[in-house]
C-alpha cells in the first residue's frame, strides 16, 4: 500500500530521512503516526526509525541531544522550533523484561522487521518510507480495516514484557473505538496481576486518556471484563459500572478533572478525593480541582454564593455532567449569576487589610478580627448587599467596628 498524499507533518520531516538515506542507511516513519495517517486522524508525534546507530546519527547531524541514547534514541534538531525536533531511534531488539516494563538491555540491529517485531500491537507496527510506501509485516492493515487491536506475535509474550500494554490496549479501544482480538484479550486477562508491578504514574496516564476518549465506555468494559480494575489503587467495580451506564452514549468528558470527579462521586458514599488520588501520585493542584468539582456536584442549586466559591468553569462542568445524566439544567441561570457578581476573587475587593489598618488605626489591629472583618466585607459584596467601592466599603467597615466595640 502507498499513501496517496504525504501529510504535512511527514513532509516537514522528510529532509531528516533523506539525509540519513544519503549516508547509506535506512530510515522510516514508524508507529502511531503512521497509524493515525491511515485512519485520517491528527498526528501528534512523528517518530523515525533507522538502521543507523546512535553515534552514526550524531555524525550525520550537527545538532543532536542524547534523550535516550542507551535505548538508541537521539533527538535531531533539524530546525529552531520544537516542531522541527525529531526523535530518531535505531532499529533494535530487546532482552527479557525482569521488571515487566523495560528491557534489561537492547541490541541495535540493521533489520527493520526485527525492530517492528518488538512493538505492542499490529496497528502500531507500521513503517512508512519516504515515497509513502507502507510496510506492514504483521497484517496490521487488515486489523486496521476491521477495527481490531491485536498483539504483535504471541500476545502472552508482549504483555509479559510490558504489562503497561494492558492499559494501552484499553486506551486504544477507547480512543479508536476498536475491539480487542480474543487471544490478545485473554492474554490481557491472565497478565492483569502484573499491573501491580507498574508505576502508578504510568497507569494514570493511560487510564486518564482512556476515560477522556470518545469511546471511553468501551474501554471501561474491557477494564471490567479483564479484571484489570482489581490492580488499580482503590478501584471498585460498582462505581465503574455506574460511570459506564449512567451517562448518555454521546457524552464525552471535557477535562480530566471532570472525569475523575464523575467517577469518584459514584462511590457509595463518596470517597475522599485527597485520600484516593494521593495513591495515584497526581499533583496537589489536580487533587484540589477534583475535590472542588465533587463538592460542587453535591449542591442542589446555584446561587451567588456557590458560584463565587466554585467558579463559573467548575459549575459549567457540573451542569454538563448533569445533562449527561439526563437531568434538566438552566444554562442561562449560571450566566446571569456570573454577570451579577461584582467580584470573582477577593483580590478584586476595592479595599485591603492594609487599607483598613491605615483608615481605622484606633479601631482595628492586625489579627483574627481583621480577617473576620474582611470575610464579612467579601461575603456582603458577593451577595450584592454591599457595593464594591471604597466609600461604601469603609462605611460598612466602620459600622462593624463600632458595633463590635460597644
C-alpha positions in Angstrom: 0.0 0.0 0.0 1.2 3.5 -0.7 -0.1 6.8 0.7 -1.8 8.9 -1.9 -0.8 12.1 -0.1 2.1 12.6 2.3 0.9 14.5 5.3 2.5 17.9 6.1 4.0 16.5 9.3 5.8 13.9 7.3 6.8 16.3 4.6 8.4 18.6 7.1 10.5 15.7 8.4 11.5 14.3 5.1 14.8 16.1 4.9 15.9 14.2 8.0 15.1 10.8 6.5 16.6 11.8 3.2 19.9 12.9 4.8 20.1 9.6 6.7 19.4 7.6 3.5 22.1 9.7 1.6 24.6 8.4 4.1 23.8 4.8 3.2 21.3 3.9 6.0 17.6 3.1 6.0 15.0 5.4 7.6 11.3 5.3 8.1 8.4 6.9 9.8 7.1 4.4 12.3 4.5 3.7 14.9 1.4 5.6 15.9 1.9 8.5 13.5 1.6 6.1 10.6 -1.5 4.5 12.1 -3.1 7.9 12.5 -2.3 8.9 8.9 -4.0 5.7 7.7 -7.0 6.5 9.9 -7.2 10.2 8.9 -6.5 11.3 12.5 -4.4 14.2 13.6 -0.7 13.3 14.0 0.8 14.2 17.4 4.4 12.9 17.3 6.5 11.9 14.3 8.9 9.1 15.2 11.7 8.0 12.9 13.4 4.6 13.0 16.7 3.9 11.3 19.3 1.3 10.6 22.0 3.9 11.6 23.4 3.5 15.1 23.1 6.5 17.5 26.8 7.5 17.0 26.2 7.4 13.3 23.2 9.7 13.6 25.2 12.1 15.7 27.9 12.1 13.0 25.3 13.0 10.3 23.6 15.8 12.1 25.4 18.7 13.7 22.8 19.4 16.3 21.5 16.5 18.4 20.6 15.7 22.0 21.0 12.3 23.7 17.5 11.9 25.0 17.7 8.1 25.4 20.9 7.1 23.7 21.2 3.9 25.8 18.0 2.7 24.1 19.0 4.0 20.7 17.2 7.4 20.7 18.7 10.6 19.6 16.8 13.9 19.3 17.8 15.6 16.0 17.4 19.3 16.0 16.6 19.9 12.3 15.4 23.5 12.9 14.9 26.1 15.5 11.4 25.3 16.6 10.3 22.4 18.7 8.2 21.1 15.7 11.4 20.6 13.8 13.0 18.4 16.5 12.6 14.6 15.8 13.4 11.5 17.8 15.4 9.2 15.7 15.7 5.6 17.1 17.9 2.8 15.9 16.3 -0.5 14.9 16.7 -2.7 17.9 15.8 -6.0 19.6 15.2 -6.3 23.3 16.2 -8.7 26.0 14.0 -10.1 28.8 11.9 -7.7 30.9 12.6 -8.6 34.5 10.6 -5.6 35.8 7.7 -6.2 33.3 8.1 -2.7 32.0 11.5 -2.1 30.4 14.0 -4.4 28.7 17.1 -5.3 30.7 19.1 -4.2 27.7 18.7 -3.6 23.9 20.7 -4.7 20.9 20.9 -2.5 17.9 20.2 -4.2 14.6 20.1 -3.2 10.9 16.9 -5.1 10.1 13.6 -3.1 10.1 11.4 -6.3 10.6 13.4 -7.2 13.7 12.6 -3.8 15.1 8.9 -4.0 14.3 8.6 -7.4 15.9 9.1 -5.9 19.4 6.2 -3.5 19.1 3.0 -3.9 21.0 0.1 -4.1 18.6 -0.1 -4.7 14.8 -1.7 -1.3 14.2 1.3 0.3 15.8 3.9 -1.8 13.9 3.7 0.1 10.6 6.6 1.8 8.8 6.4 4.3 6.1 9.1 5.1 3.6 9.9 8.5 2.1 7.9 7.5 -1.0 4.8 6.9 1.1 5.0 3.1 0.8 3.6 1.4 3.9 5.5 -1.6 5.3 3.2 -4.0 7.1 4.8 -7.2 8.4 2.0 -8.4 10.7 -1.3 -7.8 8.8 -1.9 -4.5 10.7 -3.7 -3.1 7.7 -6.3 -5.8 7.9 -6.7 -5.2 11.6 -7.0 -1.5 11.0 -9.7 -2.2 8.4 -11.6 -4.5 10.7 -11.1 -2.1 13.7 -9.3 -4.6 15.8 -6.5 -4.4 18.4 -4.2 -7.5 18.1 -0.8 -8.0 19.7 2.2 -8.5 17.5 3.3 -12.1 17.6 2.4 -14.0 20.8 0.2 -11.9 23.0 1.3 -13.6 26.2 4.9 -12.6 25.4 4.0 -9.0 24.6 2.2 -8.4 28.0 4.8 -10.4 29.9 7.4 -8.0 28.5 5.5 -4.8 29.4 2.3 -5.1 31.5 1.5 -1.4 30.8 0.5 -2.6 27.3 -2.7 -4.0 29.0 -3.7 -0.4 29.8 -2.6 0.8 26.4 -4.9 -1.8 24.7 -7.8 -0.5 26.7 -6.9 3.1 25.9 -6.8 2.3 22.1 -10.1 0.6 22.4 -11.5 3.8 23.8 -9.8 6.3 21.6 -10.2 4.4 18.3 -13.4 2.6 19.2 -11.8 -0.7 18.2 -12.5 -4.2 19.6 -9.8 -6.4 21.1 -8.9 -9.7 19.4 -9.7 -12.7 21.5 -6.2 -14.1 22.1 -5.0 -10.6 22.9 -7.8 -10.1 25.4 -7.2 -13.5 27.1 -3.5 -12.6 27.5 -4.5 -9.2 29.0 -6.8 -11.0 31.4 -4.2 -13.6 32.5 -1.4 -11.0 32.9 -3.5 -8.3 34.6 -1.9 -9.0 38.0 1.4 -7.7 36.6 -0.1 -4.2 36.6 0.7 -4.1 40.3 4.4 -4.0 39.3 3.9 -1.0 37.0 4.5 2.6 38.1 1.2 4.2 39.1 2.1 7.4 37.3 2.3 5.5 34.0 -1.0 3.7 34.7 -2.6 7.1 35.5 -1.6 8.5 32.1 -3.2 5.5 30.3 -6.4 5.4 32.3 -6.7 9.2 32.1 -6.5 9.0 28.3 -9.0 6.1 28.3 -11.6 7.9 30.3 -11.4 11.1 28.3 -11.7 9.4 24.9 -15.0 9.4 23.0 -15.3 5.6 23.3 -14.5 5.5 27.0 -17.4 3.2 27.7 -15.8 0.5 25.5 -12.5 1.0 27.4 -14.3 0.7 30.7 -15.9 -2.6 29.5 -12.5 -4.0 28.8 -11.2 -2.8 32.1 -14.0 -4.6 34.0 -14.2 -7.7 31.9 -10.5 -8.3 32.0 -10.4 -8.0 35.8 -7.6 -5.4 35.5 -9.6 -2.9 37.6 -8.6 -5.0 40.7 -5.0 -4.0 40.3 -5.7 -0.2 40.1 -5.4 1.5 43.5 -8.8 1.6 45.4 -10.9 0.9 42.3 -14.2 -0.8 42.8 -16.5 -2.5 40.3 -19.8 -0.8 41.0 -18.6 2.8 40.5 -17.1 1.8 37.2 -20.4 0.2 36.2 -22.3 3.3 37.2 -19.9 5.6 35.3 -20.5 3.4 32.2 -24.3 3.2 32.3 -25.5 6.5 33.9 -24.2 8.9 31.2 -25.7 9.3 27.8 -23.9 7.5 25.0 -23.0 10.7 23.1 -21.3 12.3 26.1 -17.5 12.9 26.3 -15.8 14.3 29.3 -14.5 17.8 28.9 -11.5 17.5 31.2 -9.5 15.0 33.2 -10.8 16.7 36.4 -14.4 16.3 35.4 -13.9 12.7 34.5 -12.3 11.7 37.8 -14.9 13.7 39.8 -17.7 11.9 37.9 -16.1 8.6 38.8 -15.4 9.4 42.5 -18.9 10.7 43.3 -20.2 7.3 42.2 -18.6 5.6 45.2 -21.1 5.0 48.0 -20.5 7.1 50.0 -18.3 9.5 48.0 -14.7 8.9 48.6 -12.3 11.5 49.9 -10.7 12.8 46.8 -7.5 13.7 48.6 -7.1 10.3 50.2 -8.0 8.5 46.9 -5.9 10.5 44.5 -2.8 10.6 46.7 -2.4 6.9 46.0 -2.3 7.8 42.3 0.6 10.3 42.9 -1.0 13.1 41.0 -0.2 16.8 41.6 -1.9 18.5 44.5 -3.5 21.1 42.2 -5.2 18.3 40.3 -6.5 16.8 43.6 -7.8 20.2 44.7 -9.6 20.7 41.5 -11.3 17.3 41.5 -12.3 17.7 45.2 -13.8 21.1 44.3 -15.9 19.6 41.5 -17.1 16.8 43.7 -18.2 19.4 46.3 -20.0 21.4 43.6 -21.7 18.3 42.3 -23.4 17.9 45.7 -25.0 21.3 45.5 -28.8 21.3 44.9 -29.0 24.6 43.1 -26.8 27.5 42.1 -26.7 30.9 43.7 -24.3 33.8 44.0 -22.5 32.3 47.0 -21.6 28.9 45.5 -20.9 30.4 42.0 -18.4 32.6 43.7 -17.0 29.8 45.6 -16.6 27.2 42.8 -16.2 29.5 39.8 -18.0 29.6 36.5 -15.9 27.0 34.8 -16.4 24.4 37.5 -20.1 25.0 37.7 -20.5 24.7 33.9 -18.6 21.4 34.1 -21.0 20.1 36.7 -24.0 21.3 34.6 -22.5 19.5 31.6 -22.2 16.3 33.7 -25.8 16.6 35.0 -27.1 17.0 31.4 -25.2 13.8 30.5 -27.1 12.1 33.4 -30.4 13.2 31.8 -31.1 16.0 34.4 -32.6 19.3 33.5 -30.2 22.3 33.6 -30.8 26.0 33.3 -27.6 27.1 31.5 -28.8 30.8 31.4 -29.1 30.9 35.1 -25.4 30.4 35.6 -24.6 33.1 33.1 -27.0 35.6 34.8 -25.5 34.8 38.2 -22.0 35.3 36.9 -22.9 38.6 35.4 -24.5 39.7 38.7 -21.3 39.0 40.7 -19.3 42.2 41.5 -16.2 40.2 42.2 -14.9 36.8 41.2 -12.0 36.7 43.6 -11.3 38.5 46.9 -8.3 40.3 45.2 -10.9 42.3 43.3 -12.2 44.0 46.5 -11.5 47.7 46.4 -10.0 47.7 49.9 -7.4 45.5 51.6 -6.4 44.8 55.2 -3.7 47.4 54.9 -6.3 50.0 53.9 -8.4 49.2 56.9 -5.5 49.4 59.3 -4.5 52.7 57.9 -8.0 54.1 57.9 -9.0 52.9 61.4 -5.8 52.6 63.4 -7.7 53.2 66.7 -10.4 50.6 65.9 -8.6 47.6 64.4 -5.2 45.9 64.8 -3.6 43.1 62.8 -5.0 39.7 63.9 -8.1 37.4 63.6 -10.6 40.3 63.9 -9.2 41.9 60.8 -9.5 38.7 58.9 -13.1 38.2 60.1 -14.0 41.8 59.0 -12.5 41.2 55.5 -14.5 38.0 55.2 -17.7 39.8 56.2 -17.0 42.5 53.6 -16.3 39.9 50.9 -19.5 38.0 51.7 -21.6 41.1 51.6 -20.1 42.2 48.2 -20.7 38.7 46.8 -24.3 38.7 47.9 -24.7 42.2 46.4 -25.6 43.6 49.8 -22.7 46.0 49.6 -21.3 48.0 46.7 -17.7 47.3 45.9 -16.3 50.8 46.1 -14.1 52.3 48.8 -16.7 54.7 50.2 -19.3 52.0 50.8 -16.7 49.5 52.0 -15.2 51.9 54.5 -18.6 52.9 55.8 -19.5 49.2 56.3 -16.2 48.5 58.0 -16.6 51.5 60.3 -20.1 50.5 61.3 -19.0 46.9 62.0 -16.0 48.1 64.1 -18.1 50.5 66.1 -20.8 47.9 66.7 -18.2 45.4 68.0 -16.6 48.0 70.2 -19.8 48.7 72.1 
